[in-house]
C-alpha cells in the first residue's frame, strides 16, 4: 500500500437527511462547519444530506418529491412561457 495517500481527518460524523430530519452516524472525512450532540451525549461534526436511504424512493418503495433547489418550479415557469408563446402564435395564425 502506498504511504500518505489516505486522509488524516477520517472520523465519526453524524449525517442528517434534511428532507425528513433522520440522522445516523458513520465515518467520513467530509469538511463541515456544523456539529450536533448525539444520543451518547458526545458532540460530533454534522454533514447535511439532501437525500438518504430513508427518503430515497428506491429504498422506501414510495414515490416522494424531493425538490430542494426549486427545479420543478423553474421547469413549470419555463414551460408556461413556452405554452403562452405557442398560444399567441396560434391566435396570430388563426386571425389570418
C-alpha positions as CSV (number, residue, x, y, z in Angstrom):
1,X,0.0,0.0,0.0
2,X,1.3,3.5,-0.8
3,X,2.1,5.6,2.2
4,X,0.5,9.0,2.8
5,X,-2.4,8.6,0.4
6,X,-5.2,8.2,3.0
7,X,-7.0,11.2,4.6
8,X,-5.9,12.1,8.1
9,X,-9.2,13.6,9.2
10,X,-11.3,10.4,8.9
11,X,-13.6,10.5,11.9
12,X,-17.1,9.7,13.2
13,X,-19.7,12.2,11.9
14,X,-23.5,12.5,12.0
15,X,-25.3,12.5,8.7
16,X,-28.7,14.3,8.7
17,X,-31.2,13.9,5.9
18,X,-32.7,17.4,5.6
19,X,-35.9,16.2,3.8
20,X,-37.1,14.1,6.7
21,X,-34.8,15.0,9.6
22,X,-33.5,11.5,10.0
23,X,-29.9,11.2,11.4
24,X,-27.4,8.4,11.5
25,X,-23.8,8.0,12.5
26,X,-21.0,7.0,10.1
27,X,-17.4,7.7,9.3
28,X,-16.3,10.4,6.9
29,X,-13.6,12.9,6.1
30,X,-16.1,15.4,4.7
31,X,-15.4,19.0,5.8
32,X,-18.2,20.6,7.9
33,X,-18.7,23.7,10.0
34,X,-21.7,22.4,11.9
35,X,-21.8,20.0,14.9
36,X,-24.6,18.2,16.8
37,X,-25.0,16.5,20.1
38,X,-25.6,12.8,19.5
39,X,-27.6,10.2,21.6
40,X,-24.5,9.2,23.5
41,X,-24.0,12.7,24.9
42,X,-20.9,13.5,22.7
43,X,-20.8,16.2,20.1
44,X,-19.9,15.2,16.5
45,X,-19.5,17.0,13.2
46,X,-22.8,17.3,11.2
47,X,-22.9,16.5,7.5
48,X,-26.3,17.6,5.9
49,X,-27.7,15.5,3.1
50,X,-30.4,16.3,0.6
51,X,-31.4,12.7,0.3
52,X,-30.6,9.4,2.1
53,X,-31.7,5.8,2.3
54,X,-34.7,6.9,4.5
55,X,-36.1,9.4,1.9
56,X,-35.0,8.0,-1.5
57,X,-37.9,6.4,-3.4
58,X,-35.8,3.3,-4.4
59,X,-35.2,2.4,-0.8
60,X,-38.6,3.4,0.7
61,X,-40.7,1.9,-2.0
62,X,-42.9,5.0,-2.4
63,X,-42.6,8.0,-4.7
64,X,-41.5,11.2,-3.0
65,X,-40.9,14.6,-4.4
66,X,-37.6,16.0,-3.1
67,X,-37.0,19.4,-4.7
68,X,-34.5,21.3,-2.6
69,X,-33.3,23.5,-5.5
70,X,-36.7,24.5,-6.9
71,X,-36.1,22.6,-10.1
72,X,-39.7,21.7,-10.6
73,X,-40.8,25.4,-10.2
74,X,-38.1,26.5,-12.7
75,X,-39.4,24.0,-15.2
76,X,-43.0,24.9,-14.8
77,X,-42.2,28.6,-15.2
78,X,-40.2,27.9,-18.4
79,X,-42.9,25.6,-19.7
80,X,-45.6,28.2,-19.1
81,X,-43.7,30.7,-21.1
82,X,-43.4,28.1,-23.9
83,X,-47.1,27.4,-23.8
84,X,-48.1,31.1,-23.8
85,X,-45.8,31.7,-26.8
86,X,-47.4,28.8,-28.8
87,X,-50.9,30.0,-27.9
88,X,-50.0,33.5,-29.0
89,X,-48.6,32.3,-32.3
90,X,-51.7,30.1,-32.9
91,X,-54.0,33.1,-32.4
92,X,-52.0,35.2,-34.9
93,X,-52.2,32.4,-37.4
94,X,-55.9,31.9,-36.8
95,X,-56.6,35.6,-37.4
96,X,-55.1,35.4,-40.9
